[in-house]
Amino acid sequence: MTRKTPEPGGIADVAVGLPVPGTFHYSIPPRLRQRAAIGVRVQVPFGKRKIVTGFIVDLPVSSSRDELRELVDIPDPEPVFHAGQLPFYRFIAEYYFAPLGDVLRTALPAGLFKGTHPVLAITATGAKMLEGPLLEPLDRRILEALAGGEELTVAALGKRLNQDVNREAQRLVRWDFLEQRFRLAPLTARRKYETVWRLAPGQAPADAGAMLSHRAPKRESILAFLAAHGDWATLDQIRQNAADPRSSLNLLVSAGIVEATDREVYRSVGNGLTELAAGEVELTGEQQEAVKRVTADLRRRHYRPYCLYGVTGSGKTEVYLQLAKACLDLGRAVIVLVPEISLTPQFLGRFVKRLGPVVAPYHSGLSDGERYDQWRRMQKGEARVVVGARSALFAPFDQVGLIVVDEEHEHSFKQEDGVMYQARDLALKLGTLRQCPVVLGSATPSLETYAAARAGRYQLLELTNRPTGAPMPRVEIVDMRQEMADRRKRKKKDPAAEEEKAKDKPGRKQTSEGRVVSLALAQAIQETLAAKEQAILFLNRRGYSTYAFCLECGTVLQCPLCDISLTYHEKARELRCHYCDHAEPPPATCPNCAGVNLFYGGMGTERLEEEIAKLAPEARIARLDRDTVRGKNDLERILSGFARGEADLLVGTQMVAKGHDFPRVTLVGVVDADAALVLPDFRSAERAFALLSQVAGRAGRADLAGRVLIQTFQPDHYAIRAAVRHDFPGFFQEEAPRRQRLHYPPFSRLAVLKIVAPNPKIGVEACRLAMRAARTITDPADVPGAATLGPAPSLLHRVQGKYRWNLLIKAEKPSGLHLLCSRLTVILEKERFPAGTFRLDIDPVTVI
């Protein structure tokens, strides 16, 4: 690619969609200058003969470089984002120490980014060799396939020649008979068009009919329909009046009687579970007060953060709907964030039913094309409310009037790879930029949010009762220590019966059949079924058995790429790693000692479903986890079926734990409340309390009383005791002093330097460097509260074949933390370690 001296007004500052720091100046060729603007997508040369996608972020009048490479193309007629969004993107890049191009790749629809793929082309040397007799037969065939100037990938070339040519192609590249070039891959998101027809202007049906050379009933029927329709008609509309009309339409267009054009259409994404949405209800006094206070800031265009703390079922969604309607009435747009895709169908259905087609869904469950369509709807003003997961925060609205973050405590608002941003925190930043109120809603607010509300930095709004007057569900603890003791007593009394119960499928040993579901929970399930009511059973582990090992030598069946045991999936008949997705068939014998006694232990949702089916054979059971939600419509199918009463019991992971509203659910069973508590993380108690409280809140939400059974080996833990009482303030009073003593959030700010290496040797060297650098930057006298811990191996030391360590960085205030991280980054960038060795995670949700 040639370089040219830039002309005045012909320079573009481009952020490329790659994890590289900085932006890059390019010369704008005269043919593209009229279309060059901030926010447009461009194709630019980058590196050796490589073309990548980027975006213009500035149009400087001059450049420090004398010669610049030229833009290759501007493929779109208008910008993808507007200049007013750039300050937000730049803040994200600065705060999270991420390249601006990486931020844009995260914020914008994924389908807009064309990757590059290598292709092969014949060189002049190769063409000359074709004239001689010295080539091997396969080499000659390869060169002849490309002799006409065609460029092919290795795979396409092999397919054309009907054999694998990878090794030969690489050799011909080394000999300079072929060259490798990089070309843009096809877009995965593009506008969708459909052809429409209408009667040509000035044509009357009678006159048009006279122009037909002979009687043609189908064409006459089409003309009559188009005349009556009076507007552009789709092929489906015309088919209702004439079968197989395409050929007749082509003839009519050729005759000038009918005209055709292509118009943009949007792919159908559905409207969620609108059949489950309730109509508008009368607000309680607390709801009215919340709506009144936030609406006042809406009208004044005033930024203010609100913590909407309401018990489960207290009507927080109704408050959101009332505020969204008020915002729309003022002519401004609304952003509503939900933490899980599993919450979207029912939540979206309520918004669509109340607010109409101005609502757009936006989440990773949509295809690239569907997300691009929704982006364009928002950009064109056809959609004014977006409901979706964290990526919905980047909606291209020019006038945002309200931002809502539902279940704001959820850790899924934190991106764990790429640009590791926290959507809840960025919602607050966007609120300051747009001067609009931000509502953070939850029945179990994060400690950071609740502490800010108590300190007066956020406004606290409380919903303490359910609008229906229904009481909170009764929560009971099942002490599994006593349960296990009682089982041992029963086994002594009747060992034959217990042995019969423990029998399992031939060829595999398992844990005992009755081990997970207690007698109390089993009895509660039977009572619920007898009353023709529904129950939800929660177990936050999927699969059938969560580990397997050899009883003869003790070898654990582990993932070859990760330091984690493989999970057995019964339906798929495979062992699978839930971190890297490695899968293998279950072995007949131990891979270490060839022993035949393999023990499959632990329980996931798949085995829980089987156990419940044995306890209650008459029950209709549905399961909701990542294994059952594979297809695009599986989630809505399972949830809507359960809502219609097609299943009596819903077994699932945390996908069933929050946000759902099923009036006939009167029983919730928490099968294992201890799983979250045993994690070595400072947020483990908070996470356990929130999960237990949220899943408990699914019971008794209508006229029927609710009951919750929590199975635990730690009945005296303060998080479990608080969940039993539905007492978030009480939990806060217990947890906050513990955090304060150890200088953890909300009493300090955290960052984690993640160290990733392909082998332990490189990793240890990187850790030593990081430790020395941390000692250099850490001075409590300079930065209040400055401290570093580690580096230490991560809880899962090896994931996807790479070894991981964590260095924890603490400071009292965000400015101090940012100063420490900036100093650390400067030191580490000077060292020659592979790209990706060091990554900063600002405000992490976990430190394990």
C-alpha positions in Angstrom: 0.0 0.0 0.0 1.5 3.3 -1.1 1.9 6.3 1.2 0.9 9.8 0.2 1.5 13.2 1.6 -1.7 14.3 3.3 -3.6 17.2 1.9 -5.4 19.8 4.1 -8.7 18.5 5.2 -7.9 15.0 4.0 -6.8 13.3 7.3 -8.8 10.8 9.3 -7.9 9.6 12.8 -8.9 6.0 12.9 -9.4 3.5 15.8 -9.0 0.0 14.4 -11.0 -2.9 15.9 -7.9 -4.6 17.3 -6.4 -4.8 20.8 -3.7 -2.3 19.9 -3.1 1.0 21.8 -3.7 4.4 20.2 -5.3 5.6 17.1 -3.8 6.0 13.6 -3.8 8.7 11.0 -4.8 7.9 7.4 -5.1 10.0 4.3 -8.6 10.3 2.8 -8.6 9.9 -0.9 -10.7 12.6 -2.8 -13.3 10.0 -3.8 -14.2 9.3 -0.2 -14.0 12.8 1.4 -17.7 13.6 1.0 -18.5 10.6 3.1 -15.8 10.9 5.7 -17.3 11.8 9.1 -16.9 10.9 12.8 -18.4 7.5 13.4 -18.3 6.1 9.9 -16.9 2.6 9.4 -13.8 2.4 7.2 -11.5 -0.2 5.8 -7.8 0.6 6.2 -4.5 -1.1 5.6 -2.8 -2.2 8.8 0.4 -4.2 9.1 1.7 -6.1 6.1 -0.9 -6.2 3.3 -3.6 -6.6 5.9 -6.9 -4.7 5.7 -9.0 -4.2 8.8 -12.1 -2.5 9.9 -11.9 0.8 11.9 -13.9 3.9 12.7 -13.1 7.5 12.2 -12.9 9.2 15.6 -11.6 12.6 14.5 -10.8 14.6 11.4 -7.6 16.5 12.4 -6.4 19.4 10.2 -2.8 18.2 10.3 -0.7 15.2 11.2 2.7 14.8 12.7 3.6 12.3 9.9 4.7 13.5 6.5 3.3 10.5 4.7 0.2 8.5 5.4 -1.4 5.4 4.0 -4.8 5.9 2.4 -8.2 4.7 3.5 -9.4 1.8 1.3 -13.2 2.3 1.6 -16.1 3.8 3.5 -18.7 1.1 3.0 -21.7 2.7 4.7 -23.7 5.8 3.6 -24.0 7.1 7.2 -22.1 6.9 10.5 -22.6 3.9 12.8 -22.4 6.1 15.9 -22.7 9.8 16.4 -20.0 12.2 17.7 -21.9 12.6 21.0 -21.1 9.0 21.9 -17.4 9.4 21.6 -16.7 11.0 25.1 -18.4 7.9 26.6 -16.2 5.5 24.6 -13.1 7.5 25.4 -13.9 7.4 29.1 -14.3 3.6 29.0 -10.9 3.3 27.2 -9.2 5.5 29.8 -10.8 4.1 32.9 -10.4 0.4 32.0 -7.0 0.8 30.4 -8.3 -0.5 27.1 -7.5 0.5 23.5 -10.3 2.7 22.0 -10.6 0.4 19.0 -11.2 -2.5 21.4 -13.9 -0.4 23.2 -15.6 0.3 19.8 -15.5 -3.4 18.9 -17.2 -4.1 22.3 -19.8 -1.4 22.0 -20.9 -1.7 18.4 -22.7 -4.7 16.7 -20.3 -7.5 16.2 -21.4 -8.1 12.6 -19.9 -4.7 11.6 -16.4 -5.9 11.9 -14.9 -7.7 8.9 -12.1 -9.9 9.8 -9.4 -10.8 7.3 -8.6 -14.2 5.9 -5.5 -15.4 4.0 -5.8 -16.2 0.3 -3.2 -17.5 -2.2 -2.3 -15.9 -5.5 0.2 -16.9 -8.1 3.4 -14.8 -8.4 5.3 -13.8 -11.5 7.9 -16.5 -10.7 5.1 -19.1 -10.4 3.6 -18.1 -13.7 7.0 -18.4 -15.3 7.6 -21.9 -13.8 4.3 -23.0 -15.4 6.0 -22.6 -18.8 8.7 -25.1 -18.0 8.7 -28.9 -17.4 10.2 -29.0 -13.9 7.1 -28.9 -11.7 5.7 -31.9 -9.8 2.2 -32.8 -11.0 0.4 -31.6 -7.9 2.4 -28.3 -7.9 1.4 -27.7 -11.5 -2.2 -28.3 -10.8 -2.1 -25.8 -7.9 -0.5 -23.1 -10.0 -2.8 -23.7 -12.9 -5.8 -23.3 -10.7 -4.6 -19.8 -9.8 -3.1 -18.9 -13.2 -6.1 -16.8 -14.2 -5.5 -14.3 -11.4 -8.0 -15.9 -9.0 -7.4 -15.7 -5.3 -8.4 -18.8 -3.2 -8.1 -19.9 0.4 -6.2 -23.1 1.0 -9.5 -24.8 1.8 -11.1 -23.6 -1.4 -8.1 -24.6 -3.4 -8.1 -28.1 -1.8 -11.8 -28.5 -2.5 -11.3 -27.5 -6.2 -8.5 -30.0 -6.6 -10.3 -32.6 -4.4 -7.4 -33.2 -2.1 -5.5 -31.7 0.8 -2.9 -29.2 -0.5 -2.0 -27.4 2.7 1.6 -28.7 2.9 2.3 -28.1 -0.8 0.8 -24.6 -0.8 3.1 -23.6 2.1 6.1 -25.0 0.2 5.1 -23.0 -2.9 4.8 -19.8 -0.8 8.3 -20.4 0.6 9.6 -20.8 -3.0 7.9 -17.6 -4.0 5.7 -19.4 -6.6 2.7 -18.3 -4.6 2.1 -15.4 -2.3 -0.3 -15.1 0.7 -2.5 -12.0 0.7 -5.1 -10.9 3.2 -8.6 -10.1 2.1 -11.7 -9.0 4.0 -14.1 -11.7 5.1 -17.8 -11.2 4.3 -19.8 -9.2 6.8 -21.9 -11.3 9.3 -24.3 -8.4 9.6 -25.8 -6.5 6.7 -29.0 -4.8 5.8 -31.8 -7.1 4.7 -33.9 -6.1 1.7 -37.1 -7.3 0.2 -38.6 -6.6 -3.2 -42.0 -4.8 -3.3 -44.3 -3.9 -6.2 -46.9 -1.3 -7.0 -48.9 -0.2 -10.0 -46.8 2.2 -12.1 -47.8 5.9 -11.6 -50.5 7.0 -14.1 -51.6 3.4 -14.8 -55.2 2.5 -14.3 -56.2 -1.1 -14.0 -58.4 -1.0 -17.1 -55.7 0.7 -19.2 -53.1 -1.7 -17.9 -55.3 -4.7 -18.8 -55.7 -3.4 -22.3 -52.0 -3.4 -22.7 -51.8 -7.2 -22.1 -51.4 -9.1 -25.3 -53.8 -11.8 -24.4 -56.2 -12.7 -21.6 -54.1 -13.5 -18.5 -56.3 -14.1 -15.3 -53.3 -14.2 -13.0 -51.9 -10.9 -14.2 -55.4 -9.3 -14.1 -55.8 -10.5 -10.5 -52.4 -9.0 -9.6 -53.2 -5.7 -11.2 -56.6 -5.5 -9.5 -55.0 -6.2 -6.1 -52.2 -3.6 -6.6 -54.8 -1.0 -7.7 -56.9 -1.7 -4.6 -53.8 -1.8 -2.3 -52.6 1.6 -3.4 -49.1 1.2 -2.0 -46.1 -1.0 -2.2 -47.0 -4.6 -1.7 -44.8 -7.5 -0.6 -44.6 -10.9 -2.4 -46.5 -12.5 0.5 -49.3 -10.0 0.2 -49.6 -10.6 -3.6 -49.5 -14.4 -3.1 -52.7 -14.1 -1.1 -54.4 -13.0 -4.3 -52.5 -14.9 -7.0 -50.5 -18.2 -6.6 -46.9 -18.2 -7.8 -46.9 -14.6 -8.9 -43.2 -14.0 -9.5 -43.1 -14.7 -13.3 -46.2 -12.6 -13.9 -44.8 -9.8 -11.9 -41.6 -9.9 -13.9 -43.6 -9.6 -17.2 -45.6 -6.7 -15.8 -42.5 -4.9 -14.7 -40.9 -5.4 -18.2 -44.0 -4.0 -19.8 -43.8 -0.9 -17.6 -47.2 -1.6 -16.1 -45.8 -2.4 -12.6 -42.7 -1.0 -10.9 -40.5 -2.8 -8.4 -38.0 -1.6 -5.8 -36.0 -3.0 -2.9 -36.7 -1.7 0.6 -34.9 -2.4 3.9 -36.7 -4.7 6.3 -35.9 -5.9 9.8 -35.4 -9.5 10.8 -38.1 -10.7 13.3 -36.8 -11.0 16.8 -40.1 -11.6 18.7 -41.7 -9.5 21.5 -41.0 -11.8 24.4 -43.6 -13.4 26.5 -46.3 -10.8 26.1 -49.0 -13.3 27.1 -47.6 -13.4 30.6 -47.6 -9.6 31.0 -50.0 -8.0 33.3 -51.9 -4.8 32.5 -51.3 -1.5 34.3 -52.1 -1.7 38.0 -52.8 0.9 40.7 -49.6 1.9 42.4 -49.0 1.6 46.1 -48.0 4.7 48.1 -44.3 3.7 48.0 -44.4 3.1 44.3 -46.1 6.5 43.7 -43.4 8.2 45.8 -40.6 6.5 43.8 -42.2 7.5 40.4 -42.8 11.1 41.6 -39.2 11.6 42.7 -37.6 10.2 39.6 -40.0 11.9 37.3 -39.1 15.3 38.8 -35.5 14.7 37.7 -36.7 13.5 34.3 -38.5 16.7 33.6 -35.5 18.8 34.8 -33.0 16.7 32.8 -31.1 16.3 36.0 -28.6 13.5 36.8 -29.3 11.7 40.0 -28.5 8.1 41.0 -31.3 6.2 42.8 -31.1 2.9 44.7 -34.5 1.3 44.4 -34.5 -1.3 47.1 -37.7 -3.4 47.0 -38.4 -6.8 48.4 -39.0 -9.5 45.8 -42.4 -9.1 44.2 -42.8 -5.5 45.4 -43.5 -4.0 42.0 -40.1 -2.6 40.9 -40.9 -3.5 37.2 -44.1 -1.5 37.4 -42.1 1.5 38.6 -39.8 1.1 35.6 -42.7 1.0 33.2 -44.3 4.1 34.6 -41.0 6.0 34.5 -40.3 4.8 30.9 -43.7 6.0 29.8 -43.1 9.4 31.4 -39.7 9.6 29.6 -41.2 8.7 26.3 -43.8 11.4 26.7 -41.0 13.9 27.1 -39.5 12.8 23.8 -36.5 11.0 25.2 -35.2 7.4 25.0 -34.9 4.8 27.7 -32.2 2.2 28.4 -33.2 -0.8 30.5 -30.5 -3.3 31.5 -31.2 -6.8 32.8 -28.4 -9.1 33.9 -29.4 -12.4 32.2 -30.8 -13.3 28.8 -33.1 -15.7 30.8 -34.8 -12.6 32.3 -35.4 -10.9 28.9 -38.5 -12.8 27.5 -40.8 -12.1 30.4 -39.4 -8.6 31.1 -39.4 -7.7 27.5 -43.0 -8.9 27.1 -44.2 -6.6 29.8 -42.5 -3.6 28.2 -43.8 -4.4 24.7 -47.3 -4.9 25.9 -47.3 -1.6 27.7 -45.2 0.6 25.5 -45.7 -0.9 22.0 -43.3 -1.4 19.1 -40.9 1.4 20.2 -39.3 -1.3 22.4 -36.2 -3.1 21.0 -34.5 -6.2 22.5 -30.7 -6.2 22.4 -28.6 -9.0 23.8 -26.2 -11.8 22.7 -29.1 -14.2 22.1 -29.8 -12.4 18.8 -27.9 -13.1 15.7 -25.4 -10.6 14.3 -28.0 -9.5 11.7 -30.8 -9.2 14.2 -28.6 -7.1 16.5 -27.6 -4.9 13.6 -31.3 -4.4 12.7 -32.2 -3.4 16.3 -29.2 -1.0 16.3 -30.5 0.7 13.1 -34.0 0.9 14.6 -32.6 2.8 17.6 -30.4 4.9 15.4 -33.2 6.0 13.2 -35.6 6.7 16.1 -38.0 3.9 15.3 -37.2 2.3 18.7 -36.9 4.5 21.7 -36.7 1.9 24.5 -34.0 -0.8 24.6 -34.3 -3.8 26.9 -31.3 -6.1 27.1 -28.1 -7.3 28.8 -25.0 -5.1 29.4 -24.4 -4.4 25.7 -27.7 -2.5 25.6 -25.9 0.3 27.4 -24.3 1.3 24.1 -27.6 1.9 22.3 -27.1 4.8 19.7 -29.8 7.1 21.2 -29.1 10.8 20.7 -31.4 11.8 23.6 -31.3 9.4 26.6 -33.7 10.4 29.3 -33.6 7.5 31.7 -31.4 4.6 32.5 -32.6 1.6 34.5 -30.4 -1.2 35.8 -32.6 -4.1 37.1 -31.0 -6.6 39.6 -28.1 -4.2 39.7 -26.2 -6.4 42.2 -25.7 -9.1 39.6 -22.1 -10.0 38.7 -23.1 -10.7 35.1 -23.1 -6.9 34.5 -19.3 -7.3 34.6 -17.6 -8.3 31.3 -15.0 -10.9 32.1 -13.0 -10.8 28.9 -12.0 -8.2 26.3 -12.8 -4.8 27.7 -13.6 -5.8 31.3 -16.2 -3.1 32.0 -18.9 -3.0 34.7 -22.2 -2.0 33.0 -23.8 -0.8 36.3 -21.0 1.6 36.9 -20.9 2.8 33.3 -24.7 3.4 33.5 -23.9 6.0 36.2 -21.2 7.6 34.0 -23.6 7.7 31.0 -26.2 9.4 33.3 -23.8 12.2 34.1 -22.9 12.7 30.4 -26.6 12.7 29.3 -27.9 14.5 32.4 -30.6 11.9 33.2 -31.6 9.9 36.3 -30.2 6.4 36.8 -32.3 3.9 38.7 -30.4 0.9 40.3 -33.1 -1.6 41.3 -32.7 -4.8 43.4 -34.2 -6.8 46.3 -30.6 -7.4 47.3 -28.5 -4.3 46.4 -24.8 -4.7 46.1 -22.9 -3.5 49.2 -21.4 -0.7 47.2 -24.7 0.6 46.0 -26.4 0.3 49.4 -23.5 2.0 51.2 -23.6 4.9 48.7 -27.3 5.3 49.4 -26.8 5.2 53.2 -24.1 7.8 52.8 -26.4 10.1 50.8 -24.5 9.8 47.5 -27.4 8.0 46.0 -31.1 8.6 46.7 -32.7 5.6 48.5 -36.2 4.5 47.4 -37.8 1.6 49.3 -40.6 -0.8 48.4 -41.1 -2.8 51.6 -44.3 -4.6 50.7 -45.9 -6.6 47.9 -48.7 -4.6 46.1 -51.1 -7.5 46.3 -50.8 -7.6 50.0 -49.4 -11.2 49.8 -46.9 -12.0 52.6 -43.4 -12.9 51.9 -42.9 -16.7 51.6 -42.2 -18.7 54.7 -38.6 -19.9 54.6 -37.5 -23.0 56.4 -34.0 -24.4 56.9 -33.4 -28.1 56.3 -30.3 -29.0 58.4 -28.5 -31.5 56.2 -26.3 -32.5 59.1 -29.3 -33.9 60.9 -30.7 -35.3 57.6 -27.5 -37.3 57.1 -27.5 -38.6 60.7 -31.1 -39.7 60.3 -30.2 -41.6 57.1 -27.4 -43.4 58.9 -29.9 -44.5 61.6 -32.3 -45.7 58.9 -29.6 -47.6 57.2 -28.7 -49.5 60.4 -32.3 -50.4 60.9 -32.9 -51.6 57.3 -29.6 -52.0 55.4 -31.2 -54.1 52.7 -33.7 -51.4 51.7 -30.9 -48.8 51.7 -28.7 -51.0 49.5 -31.6 -51.5 47.1 -32.2 -47.7 46.9 -28.5 -47.1 46.2 -28.4 -49.4 43.2 -27.6 -47.5 40.0 -27.2 -48.0 36.3 -24.8 -50.9 35.4 -21.2 -50.0 34.5 -21.0 -46.8 36.6 -21.0 -46.2 40.4 -22.9 -43.2 41.7 -23.7 -41.5 44.9 -26.8 -42.8 46.7 -30.1 -42.0 45.1 -31.7 -40.2 48.1 -28.6 -38.2 49.1 -29.6 -34.7 47.8 -33.3 -34.3 48.2 -34.2 -34.4 51.9 -37.3 -36.0 53.3 -38.7 -32.6 54.1 -38.3 -31.3 50.6 -39.6 -34.6 49.1 -42.7 -34.3 51.2 -43.2 -30.6 50.3 -43.0 -31.6 46.6 -45.7 -34.2 47.1 -47.9 -31.7 48.9 -47.5 -29.1 46.2 -48.3 -31.6 43.4 -51.4 -32.8 45.4 -52.6 -29.2 45.6 -52.2 -28.8 41.8 -49.6 -26.1 42.3 -46.1 -25.6 40.9 -42.6 -25.7 42.3 -39.1 -24.5 41.4 -36.1 -26.6 42.4 -32.8 -24.7 42.3 -29.3 -26.3 42.0 -26.6 -24.1 40.6 -24.7 -26.9 38.9 -25.6 -28.4 35.5 -24.8 -31.9 34.2 -25.4 -35.3 35.8 -22.3 -35.9 37.9 -19.9 -33.1 38.7 -16.8 -35.3 39.1 -15.5 -38.8 38.5 -12.5 -40.7 40.0 -11.1 -44.2 40.2 -11.8 -46.1 43.4 -8.7 -48.2 42.9 -5.9 -45.6 42.4 -7.7 -42.3 43.1 -7.2 -40.7 39.7 -9.6 -37.9 39.0 -10.9 -37.6 35.4 -9.7 -34.0 34.6 -9.8 -31.7 31.6 -6.5 -32.0 29.7 -6.5 -28.2 29.3 -7.8 -27.0 32.6 -7.3 -27.7 36.3 -10.8 -28.9 36.8 -12.6 -32.2 36.9 -14.8 -33.1 34.0 -18.6 -33.1 34.4 -20.5 -36.1 33.2 -23.6 -35.4 31.1 -25.9 -38.4 30.9 -28.0 -37.5 27.9 -25.0 -36.7 25.7 -23.0 -39.6 27.2 -19.9 -37.5 27.5 -17.5 -35.9 30.0 -17.3 -32.2 29.4 -15.3 -29.3 30.8 -17.4 -26.2 31.5 -14.5 -23.9 31.1 -13.0 -24.8 27.7 -15.8 -27.0 26.4 -13.5 -30.0 25.9 -15.5 -33.2 25.6 -14.7 -36.9 25.6 -16.6 -40.2 26.0 -16.6 -41.7 29.5 -13.9 -44.3 29.7 -14.6 -48.0 30.5 -11.5 -48.2 32.6 -9.3 -45.9 34.5 -6.8 -44.1 32.2 -4.1 -44.5 34.9 -4.4 -48.0 36.3 -7.0 -49.6 34.0 -9.2 -50.3 37.0 -12.9 -50.8 36.3 -14.3 -49.2 39.5 -15.0 -45.6 38.4 -17.0 -43.5 40.8 -19.2 -40.7 39.5 -20.1 -38.3 42.3 -21.8 -35.0 42.9 -25.1 -33.9 41.4 -26.1 -31.5 38.7 -29.5 -30.5 37.4 -29.7 -33.4 35.0 -29.4 -35.9 37.7 -31.6 -33.9 40.0 -34.3 -34.1 37.4 -33.9 -37.8 37.2 -34.1 -38.1 41.0 -37.2 -36.0 41.2 -38.8 -38.1 38.5 -38.3 -41.2 40.7 -39.7 -39.4 43.8 -42.7 -38.1 41.9 -43.3 -40.3 38.8 -46.6 -38.5 38.1 -45.0 -35.0 37.9 -44.3 -33.2 34.7 -40.8 -31.8 34.9 -39.1 -29.1 32.9 -35.4 -28.3 33.2 -33.8 -24.9 32.5 -30.0 -24.6 32.2 -27.5 -24.1 29.4 -27.8 -27.7 28.3 -31.5 -27.3 27.6 -31.3 -23.8 26.1 -29.4 -24.6 22.9 -31.7 -23.2 20.2 -32.9 -19.7 19.7 -36.4 -20.3 21.0 -35.7 -22.8 23.7 -35.7 -20.3 26.5 -39.1 -18.8 25.7 -40.5 -22.3 25.0 -39.6 -23.6 28.4 -40.7 -20.5 30.3 -44.0 -20.1 28.5 -44.8 -23.8 28.8 -44.2 -23.6 32.6 -46.3 -20.4 32.8 -49.1 -22.2 31.0 -49.0 -25.1 33.4 -47.5 -27.6 31.0 -45.0 -28.6 33.7 -45.5 -29.0 37.5 -41.8 -28.7 38.5 -39.1 -26.5 37.0 -35.6 -27.7 37.8 -32.7 -25.3 37.0 -29.6 -23.4 37.7 -29.5 -19.7 38.4 -31.5 -19.1 35.2 -34.6 -19.9 37.3 -33.5 -17.9 40.3 -34.5 -14.3 39.6 -36.9 -12.0 37.7 -39.5 -14.6 36.9 -43.1 -14.2 38.0 -45.2 -17.4 38.0 -48.5 -17.0 40.0 -48.9 -20.7 40.6 -45.5 -21.3 42.1 -45.9 -21.9 45.8 -42.8 -24.0 46.6 -39.1 -23.2 46.0 -36.5 -25.8 47.0 -32.9 -24.8 47.3 -31.0 -28.1 47.0 -27.6 -26.9 47.9 -27.3 -23.5 49.6 -23.6 -24.0 50.5 -22.0 -24.0 47.1 -21.5 -20.2 46.9 -20.5 -19.9 50.5 -17.4 -22.2 50.3 -15.7 -20.1 47.5 -12.5 -18.3 48.8 -13.7 -14.9 47.7 -14.6 -11.8 49.7 -18.0 -11.6 48.0 -19.0 -15.2 48.6 -21.4 -14.4 51.5 -23.0 -11.6 49.5 -23.4 -13.7 46.4 -25.0 -16.6 48.5 -27.4 -14.2 50.3 -28.5 -12.6 47.0 -29.0 -15.9 45.2 -31.0 -17.4 48.1 -33.1 -14.3 48.5 -33.8 -14.0 44.8 -34.8 -17.7 44.3 -36.9 -17.6 47.5 -38.8 -14.6 46.0 -40.2 -16.8 43.2 -42.7 -18.4 45.6 -46.1 -17.0 46.6 -46.1 -14.0 44.4 -49.9 -14.0 43.8 -52.8 -15.1 46.0 -51.4 -18.5 47.0 -49.0 -18.6 50.0 -45.4 -19.4 49.3 -43.0 -21.8 51.0 -39.2 -22.1 50.6 -37.0 -24.9 51.8 -33.2 -24.3 52.0 -31.0 -27.4 52.4 -27.7 -26.5 54.0 -24.9 -27.9 56.1 -24.3 -24.4 57.6 -27.7 -23.4 59.0 -26.1 -20.9 61.4 -24.2 -18.9 58.7 -25.3 -15.2 58.9 -26.0 -15.0 55.2 -28.4 -18.0 55.4 -30.1 -16.6 58.6 -30.6 -13.2 56.9 -32.1 -14.9 53.8 -34.5 -16.8 56.0 -35.7 -13.5 57.5 -35.8 -11.7 54.1 -33.5 -9.2 55.8 -31.1 -7.4 53.5 -30.4 -4.5 56.0 -29.6 -7.1 58.6 -27.2 -8.9 56.2 -25.5 -5.5 55.4 -25.0 -4.9 59.1 -23.2 -8.2 59.4 -21.2 -8.1 56.3 -20.0 -4.5 56.2 -17.8 -4.6 59.3 -16.0 -7.7 57.9 -15.3 -5.9 54.7 -14.1 -2.7 56.5 -11.6 -4.6 58.7 -10.0 -6.2 55.6 -10.2 -3.0 53.4 -12.5 -4.5 50.8 -15.2 -2.7 48.8 -17.2 -0.6 49.6 -14.4 0.6 51.9 -11.7 0.6 49.3 -11.3 0.2 45.5 -9.7 -2.8 43.9 -8.0 -3.9 40.7 -6.5 -7.2 39.8 -3.5 -7.6 37.5 -4.1 -10.9 35.7 -1.0 -12.7 34.7 -1.4 -15.3 32.0 1.4 -17.4 30.5 1.6 -20.5 28.2 3.9 -22.3 30.7 4.8 -22.0 34.4 8.4 -20.8 33.7 7.3 -17.7 31.8 4.5 -17.1 34.3 6.9 -17.2 37.3 9.2 -14.7 35.6 6.2 -12.4 34.8 5.1 -12.7 38.5 8.5 -11.7 39.8 8.5 -8.7 37.5 5.0 -7.7 38.6 5.9 -8.1 42.3 8.9 -5.9 42.0 6.9 -3.3 40.1 4.1 -3.4 42.7 6.6 -2.7 45.5 7.9 0.3 43.5 4.5 1.9 43.1 2.9 1.1 46.5 3.4 3.9 49.0 0.5 4.6 51.4 2.0 8.0 52.2 1.6 8.9 48.5 -1.6 7.1 47.7 -4.0 6.6 50.7 -4.8 3.0 51.3 -2.3 1.7 48.8 -1.5 -2.0 49.1 -0.8 -5.0 47.0 -1.3 -8.7 47.6 0.4 -11.5 45.6 0.8 -12.5 42.9 -0.7 -15.9 43.8 -2.0 -18.7 41.5 -5.7 -18.3 40.6 -8.1 -20.8 42.1 -8.2 -22.5 38.7 -4.5 -22.2 37.9 -4.7 -23.5 34.4 -7.6 -22.7 32.0 -7.6 -23.5 28.3 -4.0 -24.5 28.5 -2.8 -21.3 30.0 -1.5 -20.7 33.5 -2.9 -17.8 35.6 -1.9 -15.7 38.6 -3.5 -12.7 40.2 -2.0 -9.6 41.8 -4.4 -7.6 43.9 -4.1 -3.8 44.1 -6.0 -1.7 46.7 -6.5 2.0 47.2 -8.9 4.1 49.2 -10.3 6.1 46.3 -10.8 5.6 42.6 -8.2 8.3 41.7 -5.6 6.6 43.9 -6.3 3.2 42.3 -6.1 4.7 38.8 -2.7 6.3 39.7 -1.3 3.0 41.0 -2.5 1.1 37.9 -1.1 3.8 35.5 2.3 3.6 37.2 2.2 -0.2 37.0 1.2 -0.2 33.3 4.1 2.1 32.4 6.6 -0.3 34.1 5.2 -3.5 32.5 4.9 -2.0 29.0 8.7 -1.6 29.0 9.3 -5.4 29.4 9.4 -7.9 26.6 6.6 -10.3 27.4 4.2 -11.8 24.9 1.1 -9.7 24.3 -1.7 -10.6 26.7 0.6 -11.6 29.5 -0.6 -8.7 31.8 -4.2 -7.5 31.9 -5.8 -5.1 34.4 -9.2 -5.8 35.7 -10.6 -2.6 37.3 -13.3 -3.1 40.0 -13.3 -6.9 39.7 -16.4 -8.8 41.0 -14.2 -11.7 42.1 -10.5 -12.1 43.0 -10.3 -15.9 42.6 
